[in-house]
Amino acid sequence: MKTEFILISDPIRSGKTSRLIHWLKGQPNTFAILMPDLALKRKLYFHTLNLILPLEVYEHDFTNTSLVQIGRFTFLKENFELAQNLLLNAIETTANHLVLDEIGKLEFKNQAGFEPALSKGLQLLKHEIIGRTCYLVIRDYLLLEAKLHYNLQDSLQMSSEQLQGEKTELKLRFVALLLCGGASRRMKQPKALLHYHEVPQYLWLNHLVQPLVDSTFIACKKEQANWFDPTLTQLHDKPSDEEAGPLAGLIALLETNIHSAALLVGCDYPLLPREYLQQLTEACQLFEVSVALSKGINEAFEPMLCCLHPKDFEAIKKLNKEENQNSLSKILSSIKALKIVVEKPNALKSFDTPEDFASFNQHH
């Protein structure tokens, strides 16, 4: 049995990527690369790696040698190259399904993007006898041209609406938990009260999260209560959780029996843009999983920059109470959080010392 090719074709902005994400949940042994939009920028999602990489960027932030352009869009070349390598590796395995979203002018006009690996991979698939399915996503107005270019005239064509995937959940509500209860021993003064942007850092973070959440909580110790604006709701760490670090604030939040997704933000990141927090909330909604930021593919999660999905709350409480797990980073790994690699790792620099604080004021 030869490979079956299915062309998934829909109009632009019709929700095809979202439908593919939900369909993938019921498809074991499937290799997929999707292109979701997060915070108005195109990303690369690697299903088998549980990983999102930056793709669309602003040209002035990068050197021309690291970019590929099509029309008004600018993409990171190195992440396309990674996608090509992973695609060819997947074709050499025995995955039941292969999914590539999406193929367009960048490929068959510019020979960039997923090319040349795409053409090589299609030739390999056409001559194999494993008997699997390759799904290629192509916009409706490019379908005929793509069929001719890749010699796929005999392929089955369908809409993403014809895929039988799990139904999406109701729209999530979000709360922000600003983690302000740290001892700040190295900084020698409370990080939450430092002025990087003309106001205390906790108020700056509150400003960043406001458009993204329904309510905000300050996580701190009871003896720190008078540090903060009394109009903001506080959650106090229990004395028994003092050794839990940032997790103490999360435990206090979960004990309120909250049902909203929780956006956790540490006060250590003065360079953090709202865009990255928006990526967290949008990915949590779109993929229906907990997510966390990271500086790189091989870098750990930034545990104090994450968004936790309500479906993981019971597992988190169990890990903490029954298995004495106080590491938020290890908990994120245990619940298989989705990793979002940011395009500018320096934006996630943690400012931990007086020298860090002084350097910010010198350069801004």
C-alpha positions in Angstrom: 0.0 0.0 0.0 1.4 3.4 -1.0 1.3 6.6 0.9 -2.0 8.4 0.7 -1.7 12.2 0.2 -4.5 14.4 1.5 -4.5 18.1 0.8 -6.3 20.2 3.4 -7.4 23.4 1.9 -9.3 26.3 3.6 -9.6 30.1 3.2 -7.2 32.2 5.2 -8.2 32.8 8.9 -10.7 30.0 8.8 -9.5 28.2 11.9 -7.7 25.3 10.1 -4.7 25.3 12.5 -7.0 25.2 15.5 -8.9 22.2 14.1 -5.6 20.4 13.3 -4.5 20.9 16.9 -7.6 19.3 18.3 -7.6 16.5 15.7 -4.0 15.6 16.6 -5.1 14.7 20.2 -6.7 11.6 18.8 -3.9 10.6 16.4 -1.2 8.4 18.0 2.2 8.0 16.3 1.8 11.2 14.2 4.5 13.6 13.2 3.2 17.2 12.8 4.6 20.7 12.2 1.9 23.4 12.5 2.0 27.1 12.2 -0.2 28.7 14.8 -0.3 32.5 15.3 0.5 33.7 18.9 0.5 37.3 19.8 0.0 38.2 16.1 3.1 36.3 15.0 3.5 33.0 13.2 5.2 30.3 15.2 6.4 26.7 14.5 4.8 24.0 16.6 6.5 20.6 16.7 3.9 18.1 17.9 6.2 15.3 18.8 8.6 17.6 20.7 5.8 19.5 22.6 7.6 22.6 21.5 6.9 26.0 19.9 9.6 28.0 18.3 9.6 31.6 17.0 9.3 32.0 13.2 7.9 35.4 12.2 10.0 38.3 13.5 10.7 41.9 12.8 13.5 42.4 10.4 15.3 45.1 12.3 15.9 42.8 15.3 18.0 40.3 13.3 20.8 40.1 10.7 19.7 39.6 7.1 21.8 36.3 6.9 19.4 34.7 9.5 16.2 35.6 7.7 14.0 34.5 4.8 11.4 36.9 3.4 8.2 36.5 1.4 6.1 39.6 0.8 5.7 41.6 4.0 6.7 38.6 6.2 10.1 37.9 7.7 10.9 34.5 9.1 13.8 32.9 11.0 15.8 30.7 8.6 17.4 28.5 11.2 14.0 27.3 12.6 12.8 26.5 9.1 16.1 24.5 8.7 15.3 22.6 11.9 11.8 21.9 10.6 13.3 20.5 7.4 15.6 18.1 9.3 12.9 16.9 11.5 10.6 16.3 8.6 13.1 14.2 6.7 13.9 12.2 9.9 10.2 11.6 10.5 9.8 10.3 6.9 12.5 7.8 7.6 10.5 6.5 10.6 7.2 4.6 10.6 4.9 7.4 11.8 1.3 6.6 10.9 0.6 10.2 9.8 2.7 13.1 8.6 1.1 16.6 8.9 2.7 19.8 7.5 1.0 23.1 7.9 1.4 25.0 5.7 2.8 25.0 2.1 2.7 28.2 0.1 4.6 30.5 -2.2 7.6 30.5 0.0 8.1 26.9 -1.0 7.1 26.5 -4.6 8.0 30.1 -5.7 11.0 30.9 -3.6 12.4 27.4 -2.9 12.6 28.4 0.8 10.7 27.6 4.0 10.3 23.8 4.0 12.2 23.4 0.8 14.3 21.6 -0.4 13.4 19.0 2.3 9.7 19.0 1.3 10.4 18.0 -2.3 12.9 15.3 -1.3 10.5 14.0 1.3 7.5 13.9 -1.1 9.6 11.8 -3.5 10.5 9.4 -0.8 6.9 9.1 0.3 5.6 8.5 -3.3 7.9 5.4 -3.6 7.5 3.8 -0.3 5.1 0.9 0.5 4.5 1.5 4.2 0.9 2.6 3.7 0.6 5.8 5.7 -1.0 9.2 5.2 0.6 12.5 4.5 -1.6 15.6 5.2 -0.4 18.8 3.5 -2.1 22.1 4.3 -2.4 24.5 1.4 -4.5 27.7 1.2 -7.4 27.5 -1.2 -6.2 30.1 -3.7 -2.8 28.3 -4.0 -4.2 24.8 -4.3 -4.1 24.3 -8.1 -0.6 25.8 -8.4 0.7 23.6 -5.6 -0.9 20.4 -7.1 0.9 21.1 -10.4 4.2 22.0 -8.8 4.4 18.9 -6.6 2.6 16.5 -9.0 -0.3 15.9 -6.5 -3.2 16.1 -9.0 -4.5 12.7 -7.9 -4.5 13.5 -4.2 -7.6 13.6 -2.0 -8.8 17.1 -1.1 -10.7 18.1 2.0 -11.5 20.9 4.4 -10.1 20.9 7.9 -13.8 20.9 9.1 -14.0 17.3 7.8 -11.4 16.1 10.3 -13.0 14.4 13.2 -11.1 15.9 16.2 -12.0 16.5 19.8 -14.3 19.4 20.4 -12.7 22.5 21.9 -13.4 23.4 25.4 -15.2 26.6 26.4 -13.2 29.8 26.4 -10.9 29.9 29.4 -10.8 32.6 32.0 -7.4 33.7 33.3 -6.0 35.1 36.5 -2.5 36.4 37.0 -0.4 35.4 40.0 2.4 37.9 40.6 5.1 36.1 42.6 6.4 38.7 45.0 7.2 36.8 48.2 10.8 35.9 47.5 13.5 36.6 50.1 15.6 38.6 47.6 18.8 37.7 49.5 21.2 38.3 46.6 19.4 41.6 45.6 19.5 42.7 49.2 16.2 44.5 48.8 12.7 43.3 47.7 12.7 42.7 44.0 9.0 43.4 43.8 9.5 47.0 45.0 12.4 47.9 42.7 11.8 50.7 40.2 12.7 49.7 36.7 9.9 51.5 34.9 9.2 54.5 37.3 6.9 52.4 39.4 7.5 49.4 41.7 8.1 46.2 39.7 4.9 44.5 40.9 2.8 47.5 39.7 4.6 47.3 36.3 3.8 43.6 36.1 0.2 44.4 37.0 0.1 46.8 34.1 1.5 44.2 31.7 -1.0 41.5 32.6 -4.1 43.6 32.8 -5.3 43.2 29.2 -4.7 39.4 29.4 -6.5 38.4 32.6 -9.8 38.8 34.5 -8.1 39.4 37.9 -4.7 39.7 39.6 -3.4 38.3 42.8 -0.2 39.2 44.7 1.5 36.2 46.2 3.6 37.2 49.2 4.3 36.4 52.8 1.9 37.7 55.5 4.5 39.9 57.0 5.0 41.6 53.5 1.4 42.6 53.2 1.9 46.3 53.8 4.4 46.5 50.9 1.7 46.4 48.3 -1.2 48.5 47.0 -4.2 47.5 49.2 -6.5 47.6 46.3 -4.8 44.4 44.9 -5.9 41.1 46.3 -3.2 39.2 48.2 -2.6 35.5 48.8 -0.3 34.8 51.7 2.1 31.8 51.8 1.5 29.3 54.5 4.3 29.0 57.1 4.4 25.3 56.2 5.1 26.1 52.6 8.0 28.5 53.3 10.5 26.0 51.7 8.4 25.7 48.5 9.7 29.0 47.0 7.5 30.3 44.1 5.3 27.2 44.4 4.0 28.5 47.8 2.1 31.2 46.0 0.6 28.7 43.5 -0.4 26.4 46.4 -2.3 29.3 48.0 -4.0 30.1 44.8 -5.1 26.5 44.1 -6.5 26.2 47.7 -9.0 28.9 46.7 -10.6 26.3 44.4 -10.1 28.6 41.4 -11.2 27.3 38.0 -9.4 29.9 35.8 -6.1 29.3 34.1 -3.3 30.8 36.1 -0.7 33.1 34.6 2.4 33.0 36.9 4.8 35.9 36.6 7.9 36.4 38.7 9.1 39.9 39.6 12.7 39.1 38.4 12.2 40.0 34.7 12.3 43.8 34.0 12.9 43.3 30.3 9.8 41.0 29.8 7.5 42.3 27.1 3.7 41.8 27.3 3.9 39.9 24.0 5.5 36.9 25.7 2.8 36.8 28.3 0.2 37.0 25.6 1.8 34.0 23.9 1.4 32.0 27.2 -2.3 32.8 27.5 -3.1 32.2 23.9 -1.2 28.9 23.7 -2.9 27.7 26.9 -6.3 28.4 25.3 -5.4 27.1 21.9 -3.6 23.9 22.9 -5.6 23.3 26.1 -2.4 22.6 28.1 -0.1 24.2 30.6 2.7 26.2 28.9 6.0 27.9 30.0 8.5 30.1 28.4 12.1 29.1 27.7 15.3 30.8 26.4 16.1 27.9 24.0 15.3 24.5 22.7 17.8 22.9 25.1 17.2 25.3 27.9 15.0 24.6 30.9 11.6 26.1 31.5 11.4 29.5 33.1 9.1 28.3 35.9 8.1 31.7 37.0 6.9 32.5 33.5 4.1 30.0 32.8 0.4 29.6 32.4 -1.2 26.6 34.1 -4.3 25.0 32.6 -7.1 24.1 35.1 -7.1 20.5 34.0 -3.6 20.2 35.5 -4.4 21.6 39.0 -5.2 18.3 40.6 -2.0 16.7 39.3 0.0 19.7 40.6 -1.6 19.5 44.1 -0.9 15.7 44.2 2.7 16.2 43.1 3.2 18.7 45.9 1.3 17.1 48.7 1.8 13.4 48.1 5.2 13.4 46.5 6.6 16.4 48.3 7.6 18.1 45.0 8.4 21.7 45.6 10.2 22.4 42.3 7.9 24.2 39.9 10.2 23.4 37.1 10.0 19.7 37.8 6.2 19.9 38.1 6.0 21.6 34.7 8.0 18.6 33.3 5.8 16.1 35.0 2.6 17.6 33.6 4.2 17.7 30.2 3.9 21.5 29.8 4.3 22.9 26.3 7.6 24.8 25.9 7.5 28.2 24.1 11.0 29.4 23.1 11.1 33.2 22.8 12.8 35.0 19.9 14.9 37.2 22.3 16.4 35.1 25.1 17.8 38.3 26.8 14.2 39.4 27.5 14.1 36.6 30.0 17.2 37.7 31.9 16.6 37.4 35.7 17.8 40.4 37.6 19.1 39.0 40.9 21.9 41.2 42.2 22.5 44.9 42.9 24.8 44.9 39.9 22.0 43.7 37.7 19.8 46.5 38.9 22.5 49.1 38.4 23.2 47.9 34.9 19.5 48.3 34.0 19.6 51.9 35.1 22.8 52.5 33.1 21.4 51.2 29.8 17.8 52.4 30.0 
